[in-house]
Amino acid sequence: LFSSLLMLSSFQHALNSGVRCYHVAPVLCQRAKVAMSHFEPNEYINYEQLEKNINIVRKRLDRPLTLSEKIVYGHLDDPEKQEIERGKTYLRLRPDRVAMQDATAQMAMLQFISSGLPKVAVPSTIHCDHLIEAQSGGEKDLRRAKDINQEVYNFLATAGAKYGVGFWKPGSGIIHQIILENYSYPGVMLIGTDSHTPNGGGLGGVCIGVGGADAVDVMAGIPWELKCPKVIGVKLTGKLSGWSSPKDVILKVAGILTVKGGTGAIIEYHGPGVDSISCTGMATICNMGAEIGATTSIFPYNVRMKKYLGKTGRAEIAALADEFQQHLVPDSGCQYDQVIEINLSELKPHINGPFTPDLAHPVSDIGAVAEKEGWPVDIRVGLIGSCTNSSYEDMGRSAAVAKQALAHGLKCKSMFTITPGSEQIRATIERDGYAQILRDVGGLVLANACGPCIGQWDRKDIKKGEKNTIVTSYNRNFTGRNDANPETHAFVTSPEIVTALSIAGTLKFNPEVDYLTGADGKKFKLEAPDADELPKLEFDPGQDTYQYPPKDGSGQHVDVSPTSQRLQLLEPFDKWDGKDLEDMLILIKVKGKCTTDHISAAGPWLKFRGHLDNISNNLLIGAINVENGKANSVRNALTQEFGPVPDTARYYKKMGVKWAVVGDENYGEGSSREHAALEPRHLGGRVIITKSFARIHETNLKKQGLLPLTFADPADYNKIHPVDKLSIVGLADFAPGKPLKCIIKHPNGSQETIMLNHTFNKSQIEWFQAGSALNRMKELQQK
């Protein structure tokens, strides 16, 4: 490992582009003196710099700017010289802060430790929300998680203390809810190591999900690269009413754009309908924008955000945002690459699924569709909460539905769980009675954590392989996502619809028109729920769960045992040898959808997120092999025996054989899961060739020194067979925009050549040549 701690001045000189000073507020910020967060009183919002950069870029481009352009371009490292073309050029940016959840923070902090730097360059936080398994209920599950994950929590806490990173302890809540309550603000640029980081767009920030290596760039003070996003405008008119909710907006948009329709673009909501949506409702919409592949989503600053900032103790930020409001809304006459219009007054409640979040149905139709398709209509479990829908308003609307059922002597026919988004939400809904109402109707309140939404669910009511239906207020419903059962048909909808359907126990119930039968035998209809968007009293903060980093953490010891099964220090990947990649074997040719869940499963594998070798045993175990239609069964080209994917990859690595993966459309959609890129690199992979990539995954692969390439002609996917050998030629002349050749060698001795495209820029090519982005960073330091 590169272990020497270098002086900041030498690192700054080496990078040629300047490194941000360590926790020193820019001079321009001194005029405003408004802190980004109560937890960082000496880190100030810098709207003056944002304004200066926007003015420079607007003058250069000579046109009105969208809101997302203002904030993105307002964070340019060099606004005078940066080439700017939507969808084409790579921008060098200076984000304001970094946030990491505990599953991804392990690898991010291991990479930062490996960089040799003494302290993070921007405000950064770690949030313990992913490693708590839902089993018995909040308190018991939290105690169990603290015991099981003690080694990991200790590593993250001590690493945070040593390197200047704030630490939110287990039980604090879900990262995105914590960010909305404490860190997001209008105009911020925040990157987070979780795909649902765009949640912060509900407060007018450009909040982008990335892999841990991207986070390391920002924490190291290096300009962060992002392909200049296109901008898709969603114009909202009318006003939400009745059973329709903010969730229905994104469920409708997902049905329109599909899971890859937002790739390479920021979704920017605008129009007169925006003001009818609460701040947390806007966050819900932005959060689930990850399901359409969008870089992020954003709403313009408005009075609903101002109310939320005031209620969460940040009135001074709202006052400052008022002064700079012209930079926190789109310019009049700005142009979008695509425009979608939704009349909120006509929007009906939606439910999406199963198995994909873009399969949209009105709630009124889902019962008939389920019967026609052979999906189970009886609902086994209803689950509300998650980072998408766990606000005070969400819980209030669900409680309003539950209260009506209780008044008629009814409880949920389905099992029912509730996940508060944060300790603050938990404490407040307990104080205001919502939690008890939800318990009374049959609900189980889980820990303030991700839980079943990410597969952290010790489900006991069914056996694996049993066909069943669940409804959730979550964001994803890929096969096996919630409970590892491929026969679970998961549907995504709003919390109030989940509650109503759980009371009825069937998908065939439409709360807008159908009646329930009360305990007295009389029929009644649920009224559309109504609830306060914010508590009348102040939020109850609950328990104090935040650990401040000390001013000087240099004496702090970070312990990683060489015999640990949970944590493993990183060794640098090998450099490119300067030659073409010849005669690579095909580890697997993937058939159909291949998400990061397929490439690196979560659930029980979360415990190995800090141990690269151990977690590599889940590599591509969920992907379907086109050769035999099976998961985790591939032919070993050297022995001709079929076996598990990771075992075959390890055998090739042992024999010194390089290998490739061939994939289908939108390869790597889903979570930001950096391990899906680290694992193939660790086990000897060199190239991933697909019809198309999801944005985050493509970047993650580049960061780890792999070659993500796409077919110039998507039909060429059919020319490659699992028994072929592949050679990538032209790497000596590897250059931006220049296609590479792939020679396919068939077993009969024949061969053919196809062309492969890539999106590498100059610095990304240097990552490949150095072996990884981290290796390249070290090379620059050593210079």
WOUR-V51502 format. One record per residue. N is the residue number from 1. RES is the residue in one letter. SS is DSSP state (a for helix, b for strand, c for the rest). PHI is phi as a letter, one per 40 degrees, with the letter a starting at -180 (none if undefined). PSI is psi in radians with two decimals (none if undefined). Layout:
# WOUR-V51502
N;RES;SS;PHI;PSI + N;RES;SS;PHI;PSI
This chain:
# WOUR-V51502
1;L;c;none;2.55 + 2;F;c;c;1.92 + 3;S;c;b;-0.23 + 4;S;c;c;2.41 + 5;L;c;c;2.06 + 6;L;c;c;2.65 + 7;M;c;c;2.49 + 8;L;a;d;-0.64 + 9;S;a;c;-0.69 + 10;S;a;c;-0.65 + 11;F;a;c;-0.69 + 12;Q;a;c;-0.75 + 13;H;a;c;-0.69 + 14;A;a;c;-0.62 + 15;L;a;c;-0.25 + 16;N;c;g;-0.25 + 17;S;c;b;0.06 + 18;G;c;g;2.44 + 19;V;c;b;2.36 + 20;R;c;c;2.42 + 21;C;c;c;2.57 + 22;Y;c;c;1.90 + 23;H;c;f;0.69 + 24;V;c;b;2.07 + 25;A;c;c;2.41 + 26;P;c;c;2.64 + 27;V;a;d;-0.68 + 28;L;a;d;-0.51 + 29;C;a;c;-0.34 + 30;Q;a;c;-0.39 + 31;R;a;c;-0.68 + 32;A;c;c;-0.79 + 33;K;c;f;0.73 + 34;V;c;b;2.11 + 35;A;b;c;2.54 + 36;M;b;c;-0.63 + 37;S;b;a;2.66 + 38;H;c;c;-0.44 + 39;F;c;c;-0.19 + 40;E;b;b;1.26 + 41;P;b;c;-0.27 + 42;N;b;b;0.18 + 43;E;b;b;1.99 + 44;Y;b;b;2.59 + 45;I;c;c;2.35 + 46;N;c;b;1.17 + 47;Y;a;c;-0.48 + 48;E;a;c;-0.74 + 49;Q;a;c;-0.68 + 50;L;a;d;-0.83 + 51;E;a;c;-0.77 + 52;K;a;c;-0.81 + 53;N;a;c;-0.72 + 54;I;a;c;-0.77 + 55;N;a;c;-0.67 + 56;I;a;c;-0.82 + 57;V;a;c;-0.71 + 58;R;a;c;-0.69 + 59;K;a;c;-0.69 + 60;R;a;c;-0.80 + 61;L;a;c;-0.40 + 62;D;c;f;0.89 + 63;R;c;a;2.81 + 64;P;c;c;2.64 + 65;L;c;b;2.50 + 66;T;c;c;2.89 + 67;L;a;c;-0.80 + 68;S;a;c;-0.62 + 69;E;a;c;-0.73 + 70;K;a;d;-0.84 + 71;I;a;c;-0.72 + 72;V;a;c;-0.93 + 73;Y;a;c;-0.46 + 74;G;c;c;-0.21 + 75;H;c;b;0.30 + 76;L;b;c;2.49 + 77;D;c;c;-0.64 + 78;D;c;b;1.44 + 79;P;c;c;-0.38 + 80;E;c;c;-0.65 + 81;K;c;b;-0.23 + 82;Q;c;d;2.21 + 83;E;c;c;2.29 + 84;I;c;b;1.99 + 85;E;c;a;2.04 + 86;R;c;d;2.31 + 87;G;c;g;0.03 + 88;K;c;b;-0.99 + 89;T;c;c;2.74 + 90;Y;b;c;2.26 + 91;L;b;c;2.49 + 92;R;b;b;2.04 + 93;L;b;b;2.78 + 94;R;c;b;1.45 + 95;P;c;c;2.75 + 96;D;c;c;-0.52 + 97;R;b;a;2.97 + 98;V;b;b;2.49 + 99;A;b;b;2.43 + 100;M;b;b;2.36 + 101;Q;b;c;2.81 + 102;D;a;c;-0.50 + 103;A;a;c;-0.72 + 104;T;a;c;-0.42 + 105;A;a;c;-0.52 + 106;Q;a;d;-0.90 + 107;M;a;c;-0.62 + 108;A;a;c;-0.79 + 109;M;a;c;-0.60 + 110;L;a;c;-0.70 + 111;Q;a;c;-0.67 + 112;F;a;c;-0.72 + 113;I;a;d;-0.74 + 114;S;a;c;-0.41 + 115;S;a;c;-0.41 + 116;G;c;g;0.11 + 117;L;c;c;2.62 + 118;P;c;c;-0.43 + 119;K;c;a;2.63 + 120;V;c;c;2.59 + 121;A;c;c;-0.31 + 122;V;c;b;2.76 + 123;P;b;d;2.27 + 124;S;b;a;2.64 + 125;T;b;a;2.69 + 126;I;b;b;2.40 + 127;H;b;b;2.11 + 128;C;c;c;1.62 + 129;D;c;b;-0.30 + 130;H;c;c;-0.37 + 131;L;c;c;0.21 + 132;I;c;b;1.99 + 133;E;c;c;2.32 + 134;A;b;c;2.17 + 135;Q;c;a;-1.15 + 136;S;c;b;-0.37 + 137;G;c;i;2.89 + 138;G;a;d;-1.06 + 139;E;a;c;-0.82 + 140;K;a;c;-0.75 + 141;D;a;c;-0.64 + 142;L;a;c;-0.76 + 143;R;a;c;-0.75 + 144;R;a;c;-0.75 + 145;A;a;c;-0.72 + 146;K;a;c;-0.64 + 147;D;a;c;-0.85 + 148;I;a;c;-0.66 + 149;N;c;b;0.35 + 150;Q;a;d;-0.75 + 151;E;a;c;-0.74 + 152;V;a;c;-0.79 + 153;Y;a;c;-0.71 + 154;N;a;c;-0.73 + 155;F;a;c;-0.84 + 156;L;a;c;-0.68 + 157;A;a;c;-0.77 + 158;T;a;c;-0.64 + 159;A;a;c;-0.69 + 160;G;a;c;-0.76 + 161;A;a;c;-0.70 + 162;K;a;c;-0.66 + 163;Y;a;b;0.19 + 164;G;c;g;0.53 + 165;V;c;b;2.26 + 166;G;b;c;2.55 + 167;F;b;b;2.01 + 168;W;b;c;2.02 + 169;K;c;c;2.81 + 170;P;c;d;2.39 + 171;G;c;h;-0.20 + 172;S;c;c;-0.67 + 173;G;b;h;-3.11 + 174;I;c;c;2.37 + 175;I;a;d;-0.80 + 176;H;a;c;-0.58 + 177;Q;a;c;-0.69 + 178;I;a;c;-0.72 + 179;I;a;c;-0.77 + 180;L;a;c;-0.69 + 181;E;a;c;-0.47 + 182;N;a;b;-0.45 + 183;Y;c;b;-0.57 + 184;S;c;c;2.59 + 185;Y;c;a;2.83 + 186;P;c;d;2.21 + 187;G;c;g;-0.08 + 188;V;c;c;2.59 + 189;M;b;b;1.98 + 190;L;b;b;2.36 + 191;I;b;b;2.49 + 192;G;b;b;2.58 + 193;T;c;c;0.88 + 194;D;c;a;2.44 + 195;S;a;c;-0.32 + 196;H;a;c;0.32 + 197;T;a;d;-0.55 + 198;P;a;d;-0.17 + 199;N;a;d;-0.65 + 200;G;a;c;-0.22 + 201;G;a;c;-0.31 + 202;G;a;c;-0.28 + 203;L;a;b;0.39 + 204;G;c;g;0.38 + 205;G;c;b;2.70 + 206;V;b;c;1.74 + 207;C;b;b;2.07 + 208;I;b;b;2.31 + 209;G;b;c;2.37 + 210;V;c;a;3.08 + 211;G;c;c;2.93 + 212;G;a;c;-0.56 + 213;A;a;c;-0.62 + 214;D;a;c;-0.73 + 215;A;a;c;-0.67 + 216;V;a;c;-0.71 + 217;D;a;d;-0.87 + 218;V;a;c;-0.75 + 219;M;a;c;-0.43 + 220;A;c;c;-0.10 + 221;G;c;g;0.28 + 222;I;c;c;2.43 + 223;P;c;d;2.34 + 224;W;b;c;2.40 + 225;E;b;c;2.39 + 226;L;b;a;2.31 + 227;K;b;c;2.29 + 228;C;c;d;2.00 + 229;P;c;c;2.57 + 230;K;b;c;2.95 + 231;V;b;b;2.06 + 232;I;b;b;2.12 + 233;G;b;c;2.33 + 234;V;b;b;1.88 + 235;K;b;c;2.13 + 236;L;b;b;2.23 + 237;T;b;b;2.97 + 238;G;c;g;-2.75 + 239;K;c;a;2.39 + 240;L;c;c;2.52 + 241;S;c;a;2.92 + 242;G;c;g;-2.33 + 243;W;c;c;-0.15 + 244;S;c;c;2.53 + 245;S;c;a;2.96 + 246;P;a;d;-0.59 + 247;K;a;d;-0.61 + 248;D;a;c;-0.44 + 249;V;a;c;-0.88 + 250;I;a;c;-0.53 + 251;L;a;c;-0.67 + 252;K;a;c;-0.79 + 253;V;a;c;-0.70 + 254;A;a;c;-0.68 + 255;G;a;c;-0.56 + 256;I;a;c;-0.84 + 257;L;a;c;-0.35 + 258;T;c;g;3.10 + 259;V;c;c;-0.19 + 260;K;c;b;0.09 + 261;G;c;c;-0.35 + 262;G;c;b;0.08 + 263;T;b;d;2.28 + 264;G;c;g;0.18 + 265;A;b;b;2.69 + 266;I;b;c;2.33 + 267;I;b;c;2.06 + 268;E;b;b;1.99 + 269;Y;b;c;2.43 + 270;H;b;a;3.09 + 271;G;c;h;2.96 + 272;P;c;c;-0.34 + 273;G;c;c;-0.26 + 274;V;a;d;-0.75 + 275;D;a;c;-0.19 + 276;S;a;c;-0.02 + 277;I;c;b;2.35 + 278;S;c;c;2.85 + 279;C;a;c;-0.79 + 280;T;a;c;-0.48 + 281;G;a;c;-0.69 + 282;M;a;c;-0.66 + 283;A;a;c;-0.70 + 284;T;a;d;-0.80 + 285;I;a;c;-0.80 + 286;C;a;c;-0.69 + 287;N;a;d;-0.88 + 288;M;a;c;-0.01 + 289;G;a;c;-0.35 + 290;A;a;c;-0.46 + 291;E;a;c;-0.17 + 292;I;a;b;0.25 + 293;G;c;g;0.12 + 294;A;b;c;2.55 + 295;T;c;d;-0.80 + 296;T;b;a;3.14 + 297;S;b;b;2.73 + 298;I;b;a;2.61 + 299;F;b;b;2.65 + 300;P;c;c;2.65 + 301;Y;c;c;2.32 + 302;N;c;a;-3.05 + 303;V;a;c;-0.49 + 304;R;a;c;-0.64 + 305;M;a;c;-0.70 + 306;K;a;c;-0.73 + 307;K;a;c;-0.75 + 308;Y;a;c;-0.75 + 309;L;a;d;-0.73 + 310;G;a;c;-0.72 + 311;K;a;c;-0.42 + 312;T;c;c;0.39 + 313;G;c;g;0.47 + 314;R;c;b;0.73 + 315;A;a;c;-0.53 + 316;E;a;c;-0.53 + 317;I;a;c;-0.72 + 318;A;a;c;-0.71 + 319;A;a;c;-0.71 + 320;L;a;c;-0.71 + 321;A;a;c;-0.62 + 322;D;a;d;-0.70 + 323;E;a;c;-0.59 + 324;F;c;b;0.38 + 325;Q;a;d;-0.54 + 326;Q;a;c;-0.42 + 327;H;a;c;-0.04 + 328;L;c;b;0.24 + 329;V;c;b;2.81 + 330;P;c;c;2.66 + 331;D;c;c;2.56 + 332;S;c;c;2.32 + 333;G;c;g;0.11 + 334;C;c;c;2.68 + 335;Q;c;b;2.37 + 336;Y;c;b;2.69 + 337;D;c;c;-0.41 + 338;Q;b;a;2.54 + 339;V;b;b;2.29 + 340;I;b;b;2.39 + 341;E;b;b;2.30 + 342;I;b;b;2.18 + 343;N;b;c;1.87 + 344;L;c;c;-0.49 + 345;S;c;c;-0.42 + 346;E;c;b;-0.10 + 347;L;c;c;2.24 + 348;K;c;b;2.74 + 349;P;c;d;2.40 + 350;H;b;b;2.79 + 351;I;b;a;2.22 + 352;N;b;b;2.46 + 353;G;b;h;-3.05 + 354;P;c;c;2.98 + 355;F;b;g;-0.15 + 356;T;c;a;2.43 + 357;P;c;c;-0.02 + 358;D;c;b;0.08 + 359;L;c;c;1.55 + 360;A;b;c;2.40 + 361;H;b;b;2.45 + 362;P;b;c;2.53 + 363;V;a;d;-0.57 + 364;S;a;c;-0.38 + 365;D;a;b;-0.31 + 366;I;a;c;-0.60 + 367;G;a;c;-0.83 + 368;A;a;c;-0.71 + 369;V;a;c;-0.75 + 370;A;a;c;-0.75 + 371;E;a;c;-0.72 + 372;K;a;c;-0.71 + 373;E;a;c;-0.15 + 374;G;c;g;0.38 + 375;W;c;c;2.49 + 376;P;c;c;2.29 + 377;V;c;c;-0.40 + 378;D;b;c;2.30 + 379;I;b;c;2.10 + 380;R;b;c;-0.73 + 381;V;b;a;2.42 + 382;G;b;b;2.34 + 383;L;b;b;2.15 + 384;I;b;b;2.73 + 385;G;b;h;-2.57 + 386;S;c;g;3.02 + 387;C;c;c;-0.32 + 388;T;c;c;-0.67 + 389;N;b;a;1.26 + 390;S;c;a;0.50 + 391;S;c;c;3.02 + 392;Y;a;c;-0.74 + 393;E;a;c;-0.76 + 394;D;a;d;-0.82 + 395;M;a;c;-0.63 + 396;G;a;c;-0.72 + 397;R;a;c;-0.66 + 398;S;a;c;-0.73 + 399;A;a;c;-0.60 + 400;A;a;c;-0.65 + 401;V;a;c;-0.81 + 402;A;a;c;-0.68 + 403;K;a;c;-0.65 + 404;Q;a;c;-0.72 + 405;A;a;c;-0.76 + 406;L;a;c;-0.64 + 407;A;a;c;-0.39 + 408;H;c;b;0.27 + 409;G;c;g;0.33 + 410;L;c;b;2.65 + 411;K;c;b;3.06 + 412;C;c;c;2.34 + 413;K;c;c;-0.53 + 414;S;c;c;2.78 + 415;M;b;c;2.65 + 416;F;b;a;2.21 + 417;T;b;b;2.67 + 418;I;b;b;2.23 + 419;T;b;b;1.85 + 420;P;c;c;2.53 + 421;G;c;c;-0.43 + 422;S;b;a;2.93 + 423;E;a;c;-0.62 + 424;Q;a;c;-0.74 + 425;I;a;c;-0.78 + 426;R;a;d;-0.89 + 427;A;a;c;-0.65 + 428;T;a;c;-0.71 + 429;I;a;c;-0.42 + 430;E;a;c;-0.82 + 431;R;a;c;-0.70 + 432;D;c;c;0.07 + 433;G;c;g;-0.10 + 434;Y;a;c;-0.76 + 435;A;a;c;-0.70 + 436;Q;a;c;-0.67 + 437;I;a;c;-0.76 + 438;L;a;c;-0.56 + 439;R;a;c;-0.76 + 440;D;a;c;-0.56 + 441;V;c;c;-0.03 + 442;G;c;h;0.13 + 443;G;b;c;2.69 + 444;L;b;b;2.10 + 445;V;b;c;2.09 + 446;L;b;c;3.12 + 447;A;c;c;2.79 + 448;N;c;c;1.46 + 449;A;c;a;3.11 + 450;C;c;c;-0.80 + 451;G;a;f;-2.33 + 452;P;a;d;-0.39 + 453;C;a;c;-0.57 + 454;I;a;b;0.27 + 455;G;c;g;0.07 + 456;Q;c;c;1.26 + 457;W;b;a;1.97 + 458;D;c;c;1.32 + 459;R;c;c;2.31 + 460;K;c;b;-0.17 + 461;D;c;c;-0.21 + 462;I;c;b;2.90 + 463;K;c;c;2.65 + 464;K;c;c;2.33 + 465;G;c;g;-0.15 + 466;E;c;c;2.22 + 467;K;c;c;2.24 + 468;N;b;a;2.94 + 469;T;b;b;2.41 + 470;I;b;b;2.67 + 471;V;b;b;2.41 + 472;T;b;b;2.85 + 473;S;c;b;0.43 + 474;Y;c;c;-2.80 + 475;N;c;b;-0.50 + 476;R;c;b;2.61 + 477;N;c;a;0.63 + 478;F;b;c;2.78 + 479;T;c;d;2.17 + 480;G;c;g;0.07 + 481;R;c;d;-0.83 + 482;N;c;c;-0.63 + 483;D;c;b;0.19 + 484;A;c;g;0.20 + 485;N;c;b;2.00 + 486;P;c;c;-0.23 + 487;E;c;c;0.10 + 488;T;b;c;2.07 + 489;H;b;c;1.82 + 490;A;b;b;2.30 + 491;F;b;b;2.48 + 492;V;b;b;2.29 + 493;T;c;a;-2.93 + 494;S;c;c;2.79 + 495;P;a;c;-0.66 + 496;E;a;c;-0.60 + 497;I;a;c;-0.70 + 498;V;a;d;-0.80 + 499;T;a;c;-0.80 + 500;A;a;c;-0.77 + 501;L;a;c;-0.59 + 502;S;a;c;-0.61 + 503;I;a;c;-0.75 + 504;A;a;c;-0.59 + 505;G;c;g;0.19 + 506;T;b;a;2.59 + 507;L;c;c;-0.25 + 508;K;c;c;0.05 + 509;F;c;c;2.20 + 510;N;c;b;1.85 + 511;P;c;c;-0.29 + 512;E;c;c;-0.51 + 513;V;c;b;-0.39 + 514;D;c;c;2.74 + 515;Y;c;b;2.65 + 516;L;b;b;2.81 + 517;T;b;b;2.12 + 518;G;c;c;3.05 + 519;A;c;c;-0.43 + 520;D;c;c;0.08 + 521;G;c;g;-0.07 + 522;K;c;c;2.53 + 523;K;b;c;2.54 + 524;F;b;a;2.77 + 525;K;c;b;2.36 + 526;L;c;c;2.35 + 527;E;c;c;2.64 + 528;A;c;d;2.35 + 529;P;c;c;2.60 + 530;D;c;b;2.36 + 531;A;c;a;2.72 + 532;D;c;c;2.43 + 533;E;c;c;-0.44 + 534;L;c;b;2.63 + 535;P;c;c;2.57 + 536;K;c;c;-0.71 + 537;L;c;c;3.09 + 538;E;c;c;2.75 + 539;F;c;c;2.47 + 540;D;c;c;2.03 + 541;P;c;c;-0.27 + 542;G;c;g;-2.63 + 543;Q;c;c;2.59 + 544;D;c;c;2.02 + 545;T;c;b;0.31 + 546;Y;b;b;2.37 + 547;Q;b;b;2.00 + 548;Y;c;c;2.46 + 549;P;c;c;2.46 + 550;P;c;c;2.75 + 551;K;c;c;-0.65 + 552;D;c;b;1.89 + 553;G;c;b;0.18 + 554;S;c;c;-0.48 + 555;G;c;c;-0.03 + 556;Q;c;c;2.35 + 557;H;c;c;2.30 + 558;V;c;b;2.08 + 559;D;c;b;2.15 + 560;V;c;b;1.86 + 561;S;c;c;2.36 + 562;P;c;c;-0.27 + 563;T;c;b;0.08 + 564;S;c;c;2.49 + 565;Q;c;c;-0.04 + 566;R;c;b;-0.48 + 567;L;b;b;2.55 + 568;Q;c;a;2.14 + 569;L;c;c;2.64 + 570;L;c;c;2.49 + 571;E;c;b;2.49 + 572;P;c;c;2.52 + 573;F;c;c;2.72 + 574;D;c;c;2.60 + 575;K;c;c;2.76 + 576;W;c;c;2.39 + 577;D;c;c;0.09 + 578;G;c;g;0.06 + 579;K;c;b;2.84 + 580;D;c;c;2.73 + 581;L;b;c;1.81 + 582;E;b;b;2.51 + 583;D;b;f;0.80 + 584;M;b;c;2.46 + 585;L;b;c;2.75 + 586;I;b;c;1.95 + 587;L;b;c;-0.82 + 588;I;b;a;2.44 + 589;K;b;b;2.00 + 590;V;b;c;2.41 + 591;K;c;b;2.14 + 592;G;c;g;-2.72 + 593;K;c;d;2.29 + 594;C;c;b;1.64 + 595;T;b;c;3.08 + 596;T;a;c;-0.37 + 597;D;a;c;-0.65 + 598;H;a;c;-0.63 + 599;I;a;c;-0.71 + 600;S;b;a;1.62 + 601;A;c;c;2.67 + 602;A;c;c;-2.22 + 603;G;a;f;-2.17 + 604;P;a;c;-0.30 + 605;W;a;c;-0.18 + 606;L;a;d;-0.52 + 607;K;a;c;-0.23 + 608;F;a;b;0.25 + 609;R;c;c;-0.33 + 610;G;b;b;0.11 + 611;H;c;b;1.71 + 612;L;a;c;-0.73 + 613;D;a;c;-0.73 + 614;N;a;c;-0.76 + 615;I;a;c;-0.33 + 616;S;a;c;-0.19 + 617;N;a;c;-0.02 + 618;N;a;b;0.19 + 619;L;b;d;2.04 + 620;L;c;f;0.45 + 621;I;c;c;-0.26 + 622;G;c;c;-0.13 + 623;A;c;c;2.51 + 624;I;b;c;2.17 + 625;N;b;c;2.12 + 626;V;c;c;-0.43 + 627;E;c;c;-0.63 + 628;N;c;b;0.03 + 629;G;c;g;0.28 + 630;K;c;b;2.74 + 631;A;b;c;2.52 + 632;N;c;f;0.74 + 633;S;c;a;1.84 + 634;V;b;b;2.71 + 635;R;b;c;2.26 + 636;N;c;c;1.96 + 637;A;c;c;-0.30 + 638;L;c;c;-0.50 + 639;T;c;b;-0.25 + 640;Q;c;g;0.22 + 641;E;c;c;2.57 + 642;F;b;c;2.46 + 643;G;b;a;3.14 + 644;P;c;c;2.62 + 645;V;a;c;-0.87 + 646;P;a;c;-0.67 + 647;D;a;c;-0.71 + 648;T;a;c;-0.73 + 649;A;a;c;-0.72 + 650;R;a;c;-0.63 + 651;Y;a;c;-0.79 + 652;Y;a;d;-0.74 + 653;K;a;c;-0.75 + 654;K;a;c;-0.63 + 655;M;c;c;0.02 + 656;G;c;g;0.46 + 657;V;c;b;2.22 + 658;K;c;c;2.64 + 659;W;b;a;2.88 + 660;A;b;b;2.84 + 661;V;b;b;2.44 + 662;V;b;b;2.20 + 663;G;c;b;3.08 + 664;D;c;b;-2.57 + 665;E;c;c;2.54 + 666;N;c;f;0.71 + 667;Y;b;d;2.26 + 668;G;c;g;0.36 + 669;E;b;c;2.81 + 670;G;c;h;-2.50 + 671;S;c;c;2.81 + 672;S;c;c;-0.14 + 673;R;c;e;1.60 + 674;E;c;c;-0.46 + 675;H;a;c;-0.44 + 676;A;a;c;-0.29 + 677;A;a;b;-0.63 + 678;L;a;c;-0.70 + 679;E;a;c;-0.88 + 680;P;a;c;-0.62 + 681;R;a;c;-0.76 + 682;H;a;c;-0.63 + 683;L;c;c;0.24 + 684;G;c;h;0.08 + 685;G;b;c;2.64 + 686;R;b;b;-0.56 + 687;V;b;b;2.43 + 688;I;b;b;2.05 + 689;I;b;b;2.16 + 690;T;b;a;3.01 + 691;K;c;c;-0.66 + 692;S;c;a;2.78 + 693;F;b;b;2.64 + 694;A;c;c;2.54 + 695;R;a;d;-0.94 + 696;I;a;c;-0.73 + 697;H;a;c;-0.70 + 698;E;a;d;-0.78 + 699;T;a;c;-0.74 + 700;N;a;d;-0.72 + 701;L;a;c;-0.78 + 702;K;a;c;-0.73 + 703;K;a;c;-0.51 + 704;Q;c;c;0.21 + 705;G;c;g;0.25 + 706;L;c;c;2.86 + 707;L;b;b;1.76 + 708;P;b;c;2.01 + 709;L;b;b;2.63 + 710;T;b;b;2.60 + 711;F;b;c;2.20 + 712;A;c;d;-0.65 + 713;D;c;b;1.90 + 714;P;a;d;-0.43 + 715;A;a;c;-0.32 + 716;D;a;c;-0.26 + 717;Y;a;d;-0.63 + 718;N;a;c;-0.24 + 719;K;a;c;-0.33 + 720;I;c;c;2.29 + 721;H;c;b;2.62 + 722;P;c;d;-0.39 + 723;V;c;c;-0.01 + 724;D;c;c;2.92 + 725;K;b;b;2.55 + 726;L;b;b;2.46 + 727;S;b;b;2.27 + 728;I;b;b;2.02 + 729;V;b;b;2.64 + 730;G;c;h;0.17 + 731;L;a;c;-0.41 + 732;A;a;c;-0.45 + 733;D;a;b;0.45 + 734;F;c;d;2.11 + 735;A;c;a;2.68 + 736;P;c;d;2.34 + 737;G;c;g;-0.06 + 738;K;c;c;2.05 + 739;P;c;c;2.76 + 740;L;b;b;2.68 + 741;K;b;c;2.51 + 742;C;b;b;2.11 + 743;I;b;c;2.11 + 744;I;b;c;2.10 + 745;K;b;b;2.05 + 746;H;c;c;2.73 + 747;P;c;d;-0.45 + 748;N;c;c;0.07 + 749;G;c;g;-0.24 + 750;S;c;c;2.81 + 751;Q;b;a;2.75 + 752;E;b;a;2.76 + 753;T;b;b;2.34 + 754;I;b;b;2.84 + 755;M;b;b;2.48 + 756;L;b;b;2.36 + 757;N;b;c;2.83 + 758;H;c;a;2.93 + 759;T;c;b;0.42 + 760;F;c;c;2.42 + 761;N;c;b;-3.05 + 762;K;a;c;-0.83 + 763;S;a;c;-0.58 + 764;Q;a;c;-0.58 + 765;I;a;c;-0.65 + 766;E;a;c;-0.58 + 767;W;a;c;-0.82 + 768;F;a;c;-0.79 + 769;Q;a;c;-0.59 + 770;A;a;c;-0.26 + 771;G;c;h;-0.44 + 772;S;c;a;2.89 + 773;A;a;c;-0.62 + 774;L;a;c;-0.72 + 775;N;a;d;-0.71 + 776;R;a;c;-0.70 + 777;M;a;d;-0.75 + 778;K;a;c;-0.66 + 779;E;a;d;-0.74 + 780;L;a;c;-0.68 + 781;Q;a;c;-0.78 + 782;Q;a;c;-0.51 + 783;K;c;c;none
